[in-house]
Amino acid sequence: MDKNKFRWGIISTGHISGKFAEALEILPQAELVAVASRTQQKAKEFADKYNIPKAYPSYKELANDPNVDIIYVGTPHTFHLENSIMCMRNGKSVLCEKAFAINADEAREMVRVAREENVFLMEAMIPRHIPLIKKVLQWINSGKIGDVRMVKASRCSRGNFPDEARQLNPKLGGGSLLDVGVYVISFASMIFQKSPVKSIGLSHIGEIGSDEQGVAILKYDKGEIADLSFALRTEAVNEAYILGTEGYIKLHDLFAVPTKASLVIDGKELETLEEPIIGNALNYEAEEVMRCMEEGVKESPFMPLNESIQIMEIMDEIRKPWNLVYSNDFKI
């Protein structure tokens, strides 16, 4: 093994895991050395497709592999707690796909174990790490739009999912809130850098028992408001606006990885940022994990663990009036 490389393993062989394997291919510091699935056949097919040396028929075998440094957990939401803790108990750093967990209790337990084991843990949230967002934050921090008063963001799509598909399957934590709502809630959290004092929402629960679309309104301590929408059964214009006392910033596409932002003052577009994406954008998450590990940091300043917990708390509060209960809600 090259001592200058970080050795990655992947748990799960679904679509997002394939995208993550592709992302690692363009990173010189990353070496994808193992994958695990629930069957040997699926693991081997995935390993053959992405030229991975080891294919395990169980997640535990991968977690036990001493030649793996970091594990990407790409399983459905309901398994994030179990899979992440198993990896961390075996000394592995973990990048866990969003939503971080099913609820705030699970998130707290994951963070507790990470700190107890002294290993790196991060929620996989692409927008936190892409170049455009970092420049937008510089606009905000330099006062270009004055004080931020409102955030408006939408992440909606129209998908035709079979009942058993992960996206809407209530047994797997499916639904718009955890699948796409987490993006806009995390976006608001990133902009305001604090927890709301009140979180309310409305949703439509579909025939199979999962939330197909929803809206959330978050109010903060100085009167700031976030107006957020999310859906898996509805097409929409997926833009984001950061509204300040002196002007506003528009992100032109929040569903795809955003690459363009405009600064508008007094109704005039003064500046436009365009930052192309290298790779499929998941590589930015992997780069951040390796950067932190190289520096001996146990959590990312761009996606802090306490903030991942706070985001789960917001989603727990929003869904209470919906009577939306997940299978994991009473396990901790």
Secondary structure, 3 states (H helix, E strand, C coil): CCCCCEEEEEECCCHHHHHHHHHHHCCCCEEEEEEECCCHHHHHHHHHHHCCCEEECCHHHHHCCCCCCEEEECCCHHHHHHHHHHHHHCCCEEEEECCCCCCHHHHHHHHHHHHHHCCCEEEECHHHCCHHHHHHHHHHHCCCCCCEEEEEEEEECECCCCCCCCCCCHHHCCCHHHHHHHHHHHHHHHHHCCCCCEEEEEEEECCCCCEEEEEEEEECCCCCEEEEEEECECCCCCCEEEEECCCEEEECCCCCCCCEEEEEECCEEEEEEECCCCCCCHHHHHHHHHHHHHCCCCCECCECHHHHHHHHHHHHHHHHHHCCCCCCCCCC
